[in-house]
Amino acid sequence: MMETSKRFTFQNDNADHILEINKLEVIIPEIVDPQYGMFTWPSAPVLAQYLFHHQHVIRRKTILELGSGTSLAGVVAAKLGACVTLSDAKQYTNCLQNCRKSCEANGLNDVNIIPLTWGKVTPELIQLKNIDFIIASDCFYDKTDFEDILFTVAFILKENPHAVFLTTYQVRDCNLSIEELLYKWQLKCIEIPLAEFNADNTNSLIGGDNMSAKHLIQMFQISK
Ligand SMILES: C[S@@+](CC[C@H](N)C(=O)[O-])C[C@H]1O[C@@H](n2cnc3c(N)ncnc32)[C@H](O)[C@@H]1O
């Protein structure tokens, strides 16, 4: 398996707040491997760009990333001053290792990395405290996982009712829907237009990379 790395650059020349970082570069180690979490998926730069454009909102907030994989969004959040926990399935030790490598490549030594398998109530899930944001990119790809993901999200939102779940999603099959599950877990969902943070298809380089623009990606905010 070939180890490589990808550089992403987030830039906002219109940043109007005096404290805003208007350019951020991160390096993401990747492994060319068929396993899903070993390289960065097109939804990840979109979520990272949202966080970059909302850096004044996430700074000093507590963020949990689900299904982090190579952790682009979580790493960007940590670089912007959020208190970040990355997670991936307990059995995918190589993905958890990748989370560590991404932190090391970006000089982050205060990011928590935990095993968190969707749909399971574990000590790691129970111990999560004071979460402001749950984030996830490209975790809704296998419909057999949808209920497990929303169970985990609903569990965290019950403990942290003010928290919101921000997720980007690559549309692969327009017949897939989470509507019934949102109803079951009493969650509300709004779509966040990508144009709001310059990540719609008028921008061919998101995070300095053209992979996101080649796919149909949507973003949702889910809350209690
Ligand atoms: C398509 S990848 C997306 C990775 C990364 N978020 C991105 O956008 O580049 C899906 C991620 O979900 C993780 N995953 C798959 N099944 C899982 C489960 N049951 N519990 C927790 N994580 C899981 C995978 O290991 C992988 O990191």
The ligand as a Gaussian input file, in Angstrom:
#p B3LYP/6-31G(d) Opt

LIG

0 1
 C      -16.333000       7.258000       3.365000
 S      -15.293000       7.319000       4.790000
 C      -15.258000       9.063000       5.180000
 C      -14.003000       9.420000       5.917000
 C      -13.820000      10.909000       6.163000
 N      -14.839000      11.410000       7.049000
 C      -13.818000      11.673000       4.857000
 O      -14.822000      12.305000       4.510000
 O      -12.789000      11.629000       4.154000
 C      -16.344000       6.685000       6.119000
 C      -15.673000       6.648000       7.469000
 O      -16.578000       6.079000       8.413000
 C      -15.890000       5.100000       9.190000
 N      -16.870000       4.079000       9.600000
 C      -17.430000       3.111000       8.835000
 N      -18.278000       2.353000       9.545000
 C      -18.251000       2.861000      10.806000
 C      -18.932000       2.515000      12.008000
 N      -19.781000       1.490000      12.043000
 N      -18.684000       3.241000      13.114000
 C      -17.826000       4.300000      13.074000
 N      -17.133000       4.678000      11.959000
 C      -17.354000       3.963000      10.849000
 C      -14.849000       4.553000       8.235000
 O      -13.797000       3.912000       8.905000
 C      -14.414000       5.809000       7.514000
 O      -13.410000       6.483000       8.206000

